[in-house]
Amino acid sequence: MPSPGALAELVRAPAALTVPGDVVTGATAAGVLGWRTAGLATSSILLYWAGMAGNDWADREIDARERPERPIPSGRVSARYALGAAATLTGAGVLAAMVAGGKSALRVAVPLAGAIWTYNLRAKNGPVSPAAMATCRGLDVLLGAANGRIWPAVPAALTVAAHTYTVTMLSRCEVSGARSQLPATTLAGTAMVAVLAAGRRRVVPVRRRAVPAALAAWYAARYGLAQGRAVADPTATRIRAAVGTGVVALPTLQGALTARYGRAAVGFAVAAGAPLASRLAKRVALT
């Protein structure tokens, strides 16, 4: 049996703090934020952990050469155990979605699970990997809207997907480093995402429009600074740091979107996951 520390590293446990915000954002956009959202958030976390375990299982041979410190190549977790954990967590995640949201949630959770496995087994090392990962995050936002009308949550899902696209583009160069054009391009994308997240909506009173703007600015400053450093020095170390920052900065983006849809207090609560995830990331690697 692997140690708790090895399992936490396998599933990137601290990164789970960035996941419930997807569901909360989708539920808020669809107007169905309520007790069922907690169950759907649980489903989202389980599916995320399944994806991380499956990721390391699929990458076990590459990691043996490039990331020997990871749980499988270091011998702390067997490949068989990682695959079993990924399958078990997938089943548990889909089941949690069914319990919380019934058939309507299953209509999103099953494609989400399929997208996660497709990414790990087929898409992750190819040219469509950023789009595939972005699809997973977009579906995760829509999972939160499953108990209502999904279409109102599509803009938020696309915004989170765009952020995920930039992070995944950078992650492809975590080991080798990149040319400065790559982080410069993702930095421009981050600026667009922040503008979209801070965009005004008529349903939000003027006095409350400052909240999504402030949270979007926090997101842009934090993630943007890390990318700016990578532009100046696009080594593997800087790229990896930008990827990690992109992961832990996601709750600030989710918080901005949640506040944009009229739930400022909830948006602040979601964004609070960012500094907590950063602290935990010092103990357990996120990438």
Secondary structure, DSSP 4 states (H G I P E B T S, - for coil): ---HHHHHHHTTGGGGGGSHHHHHHHHHHHT--SHHHHHHHHHHHHHHHHHHHHHHHHTHHHHHHH-TTSTTTTTSS-HHHHHHHHHHHHHHHHHHHHHHHHHHHHHHHHHHHHHHHHIIIIITTSTTHHHHHHHHHHHHHHHHTTTS-SGGGHHHHHHHHHHHHHHHHHHTTTTT---THHHHHHHHHHHHHHHHHH---TTS-GGGTHHHHHHHHHHHHHHHHHHHHHHH--SHHHHHHHHHHHHHHHHHHHHHHHHHTT-HHHHHHHHTHHHHHHHHHTTS---
